[in-house]
């Protein structure tokens, strides 16, 4: 059975009961925001510390929920969801005093005496819609930006990870007033009603097609948005790569969360001279990581639901050189390698979001670059190479949300790097200071003295005044 999806038409329709509920919820948050309380720096820091406390105290409940939804191990849950979020909160707390100071900028000569600055101010009431694959981290990552910027926030976790959504709601409702932060559970109908309301900022993480619908809904209110989407993130393996390390990093990046990661290496472009060697090393690494029978490994997740299980399983065809096994009852699909894939094969027509590694060989790196550039711009691009020239060529000849050299996924863990897509893979970015700035309005403020008023700017205009203006504009900046 196909899952329900949001449609543009449904956003136009009215459901009076739900509409009243959502309207009141948003109005309550807007009223609270207008008190000015959330703008205070000490209040923001207090809320960040409170959120950290809430997560620590609910850690076991969250881990159990992630286990139930995605079969995440305790280690994976902590490393990729809970622990990393706590670390991010510490980063926000340590740096927020510096970030909120704003930025003093030069004032042009003919505007003196005066001064200019850019202030960071909260938008107001923000809606953050999270995905199901990292249902905690990819919901609270943006929320940290909203909180640090001084906004009120409505959180909408994915209905496809119901245990985690319930755990998040229990945590937030215990520690925060709904006028400041609230969680809305539910599916398409609840999200649809939320999208009818006017928010001051909207942040969505999910698929490209739903992202387009979210964008249309935001446009009705001219609400600014960030869209964190996805796509097929390629990995180029150059003949100069260290294959031992490359195989481990590729396997780790691909099979963490059983491939259900928006920046997982989706397909490999491998120099034909090393392709067979890499395949053998990948096989060995998979066994080293997950054993001879990966289905029994406690460190391998499960596909989120039957719909996605059927979809991913249907992509396994062709020259399968490893894996390919599955268990519908357990929603298990084993780590799979498909060799000799062609760009027009079925597995290359959509983002895989599962534990399948398609391998395409190339003889010249220009071939690999051409394959990438014929497709929509990916969220991530990976290059494994010890050749500086090859790395530079790939980076300069392609476009992607981010690039990681000789590694996978790790770039998203740095709070000093913005994380976001380009084109079909997303609009805008977040992470660390970028997250704070994403949820902040950059307000321009110029202050001028009453002294030295320039008469030439006032009518009636004369040729002499025009000549002065021409002279001034030549020396303005």
N, C-alpha and C positions, 0 to 999 in steps of 0.2 A: 504494500500500500504506500502510495506517495505521501510524504508529509505535507501538512498544510503550509502554504507560503503566503506572505503578505502580497496583496495586489494593490496597484494604484487606485482602482475603483473603490475598494473597500475603505480607503482612507477618506474618500469623499462622502461616504454614507454616514448616517447618524444612528447611534445606539444610545438612547437617552439615559439609561441607567448607568452604563459604563462611562458615558461622557460626563455625567454629573460627578461621578466618583473621581475621575481623572482631573476634571476642572478644579475641583475642590482641593485636591492634593497639590496641584501646581500653584494654585492661588495661595495656599497656606505657606508654601515655600517662598513665594514671591513676597508675601507680607513679612515673613521673617527676614528675608534678605534686606528688605527696605528699612529695617531697623538699624542697619549698619553694623550689627554685631559681628557678622562673619568677616568683615573687612579688617578687623583688628588683628595685628600680627600675632599677639600673644594668644588670641583665641585660635588662630589657625594652627599654631604650634601645639596648643593643648589638644586640638582635635586629632592631629597626627599622632601624638603620643597615645591618645585614647584608642585610636584605631590599632596601633601596635599592641597595646594591652589586650584588646578584644581578640586579635588574631592569635596571640600567644595562648590566651585562655581557652580558645575554641579550636586549638590545633588538632586535637584528637578527633573531634567531631568532623572537622574539615577533611582530615586524612581518610576517615571512614567513608565519607561521602564521595571523595575522589576515587576510592577503591571500588565503591559500588557502581559508579558511573562508567569508569574507564579502566578499572583494574590497575590503577597506578600503585606502584610499590611505595612504601613509606619514604624511601630515599628519593625516588623520582618526584613524589608529591612535595617533599620539602625543598628539593633543589630547584624545581621548575615552577612551583606554585607558591607555597607558603613561605619558605625561608627567603627566597629571592625578594618577595614583597616586603618582608620585614627589613631586609637590607636596604631596599629602596626607601622605605620610610625613614630610616636612619640618615640616609643621604639627604633627603628633603629637609629634615630637622636641622642638620648641620649647615645647610647652605641657604635656607630660606631668608634669613636676615639680610644676606648679601643681595639675593635676587630681587627683593621687594624695593630696594633703594631706587630703582629706576636708573635712567641713564641721562647724564648731562651731555648735551651736544652743542657744537659751535653755533653762534649767532652771526649771520652775515654782517659785514661792515656797516652797511647803511641802515641796519636795524638797531644799531647801538645808540645809546646805552640800553642794554637789555640782556636777557638770558633765556635759554631754551632747554627743555628737558622732555624726556619720554617717561611717562608714568605707566606702571602696570596696574590695571584695575580689573576686578572681577566682572564677569559678564552678568551674573545673576543666578538664574536657575538652569542647571545643566542636566541633560539626559545622557546617560552612558549605557549603551546596549552591548552586552558581552556575548562572546561565542561559547560553544559547547566544548571545544577541544582543550582549551586551557581555561576552564570556567571560573577559576579564582583569579589567577594572575592577570589574565587579559581583561578582566572586569576592573580589578582594583588598581592596575597600572595607570589607566586614565583617571580613575577616581582620585588618586594621589595628586595629579595635576590640578583637578578641580578644587580639592580641599585646600591645597597650598596657595591657590590663587584667590581664595576667599569666597567661593561660590557655595550655593546650596545644590544638592545633587540627588537626582532620582536614578536608581540603579535598576536595570532590567537584565537579570541573568537569563541564560538560554534555558528554554523548556526541555531541550534535548539532554541536558544533564540535571535532572530533577532533584537528585539527592544533594548535589552541591548547591543548587539554587535554594533549597530549603535550609541548608546549613548556613548559608550566607544571610538569609533573611532572619533566622534566629539570632545570629551574632549581631547584626546591625540593629535590630529592634531592641536588643537588650542594652546596647551602649549609646544609642543616638536617638534624639528626638526626631520624629518624622518630618517636622517642619524644616529640619536641617539636612537629614539624610534618610532616605527611605528606599526599601526594596519592593519592587512589584514583581510578583511571580505570575506565571501563566504563559499562554502561548500566543498564537497569532492574533486573537481577538484583543487581548490586553495590549499587545504592542501596537496594533492598529489604532486603538483608542488613544494611546499615549501620543502617537504621531500626529493626531489631530490638534493637540495642544500647542501653544506657542512657547517654545523653550528659547533661552538666550544662547545656548550652545548645545550642539548635538554631536556625540561621539559614537561611532558604530564600528564594531569589529565583526567581520563575517565574510560571506561570499560576495562576489562581484555583482551578480544579478540582483540580490536583495539590496546591496549597497546602492544600486541605481534607484530603487524604489524609495529607500531612505532619503536619498538626495532630492528626489521629487517632492517628498513630503516636507522636507526642510525648506524647500524653495517657496512653498505656499506662505510661509511666515518670514521669508528672507533670513532664516536662521543659519548662522555659520556652522560648518560641519568639518569634522575630520572623519575620513573613511579609511579604516585599516582593512584591506581586502586580501588578495592572495595572488594566485597564478602558479605557473609552472617555473619554479626556480631552478635553473640549470647549474651543473657543476662541470667545469672543464678540467680534465686531468691531462696536463702536459707531460711530454716524455721525460722532462727533467725532474718530475715529482718524486719525493721519497714515498715509495709505494706502501711500505710497512705502516707508516704513520697515516698516510692518505686513506688506506683501507679502514683503519680504526675510526678515524674521524668521520668518514662518510657513513659507516655503519651506525655509529652513535647518533649522528644527526638525522639519519633516515628512520631508524627504528625506535627512537625515543617516542613515547606515546603512540607506539605502533604506526608511526608515519603520519599521524594526524596533527601535523604542525604546519602552519602557514608558510614557514620559511625552510621546511625540510628540503634537502636536495631532491628535486622531483625526478630529474633524469640526468644521466652522465654522458658527457661528450668526451670520449677517450681516444688518445692517439693510438692508431692501430698497432704501432710497434710495441706497445706495452699493455694492450687490452687483455690478452689472455693471462698475463701475469697478475694484473689487477683483479680479474675475476677470481683466480685461485686464492688470492690473499683475502678477498672479501668473503669467500666461502669459509676460510679458516677462522676469520675474525668472528663471523656469525656463530660458529660452533663454540669458539672461546667465550663469547659473551653469553650465549643462551643455551649451550649444551647441544648434544646430538638430537634431542627432541625439544625444540624451542617451546612447544605448547605447554610443557611442564615447568618452564622457567618462571620464577616469581617476579622477574624483572621485565617481563614483556606484557604490554597492555592488551586491551581488547578494542574492537571496533565499537563505536558508540551505540549503534542500533542496527536493526535488520535492514533497513533501507540502505544504509551506507555499506553494510556487509555485502549485500547483493550487488551494489554498484561496483565496489572495489574488486570483488571476486570476478565480476564480468570483464575486468580489464586484463586478467591473466590469460594470455594466449600467445602463441608464437614459440620462439626458441627459449623455453624455460630451462635454464641450466642449474637452478637451485630453488628448492622450496616449491611453492605453488599449492601446498596443502591448506585445508581449511576445515573448520568445524562450525556449522551454522548455529547449533545449540549454544555453543560457548562464545559465539561471535569472534572466533579466532581465525585469523589468516596468518600463515607463517611467512617469515622473511623470504622474499622471492627475488630472484635475479632473472631478467629476460635479456638475452644477448641478441645482437644483430637486428635491433629495432630500427624501423624507418620512420621518418618524420610524419608520414601520413597514417601510421598504425593507430589503432583504437586507443592504446594506452597514452598516446601523445596528444589526444584531442581535448583533454580536460585535466584539471589539477587532480592528482591521484589521491592524496589524503589517505594513504594506506602504505603498507610495508612492501611496496614493489619498486625495484630498481631497474628501470629500462636503460640499456646501454647502446649508444650509437657510436660507431667508430668514425674517425676522421684521419686523413693523411696530412692535411695542412690546417693550421689553426684558423686560417681564413674560412674554411668550411664550417668550423664550429661557430665562429662569429656570425656567419651568414644564417645559420639555423636559428640562432638566438634572435637576430634582428628581424627575421620574418614573422616573429610571434609577438604578442602583446608584451609590453615591458614587465619584467618579473619583479616580485617583491625583494628577492635576494638573488645574488649571483656569486658563485663560488669558483675560485681559480686555485688549482693546486699546481705549483710550479716553483722551481728554484731559479728560473730564468727571468731576470728583471725585465728584459725586453718583451718577453711573451706576456707577462703580467700587465705591463704598461699598455701593450697593444690591445689586450682584451678590455681593459678599463676605458681606454680612450675611444674604442670603437663600438661600445654598447651603452645601454642605459638601463638602470635598475634602481629599485628603492635603496638598496645598500649592497655593498660588496664585502666579502670576507675572503682573505687570501690564506690559503693553506689551513683552513679551518671551516667548520660549519656551525651556524646558529649562534655562536658565542658573541657576535657583535651586538645582538639585541640585549645582552646582559650588561653592557656598559652604559651607565647613566650619563656619560659624557658624549655619547653619540646619539643623534636623533634617529628614531625608528619610524619609518613610514614608506609608503609606496609612491609610484609615479604612474600616470596613465591608468590602465585597468587595474593595477595593483594597489591603488589608493590615492587619497588626497590628504595632505598634511602629515604631521609627525608628532611623536611624543617621546618621553624618556627623560628623566632628570629635569634639568633646567628647561629643555624644550617642552616638556609636559606642562610646567608652570606657565611658560609663555603661550602655549596653545590655548589654555583656559583663561588667559588674561587679555584684556583689550589694551593695546598700546595707544595711550592717550597723549597727544601732543599738547604741550603747554609752553606758550611764549609769554614772557613778562617784559614790558617796556616801561621806561621812565617817562614822566611828563615833560622832561627836559629835551631840548634840541628837536623840536618838532620840525619836520621837513615840509615847507610850504609848497614845494614843487609837485607834491602828490595830489593837491587839491585843485578842483576847478575854480575859476575858468582856466582852461589850458591855453598855453601860448607856445610859440615856436621855441622860446627860451626854455620853458619847462620841459618840452619834449627832448631838447638837446641834453638837458640835465639827466633826464630819465635814461636816455641812451648811454650816456657816460656812466651812470650808476650801474646799469645792468651789465656793462662790460667788466665791472669790478665787483660784482655782487658776491661771488663765491670764491 
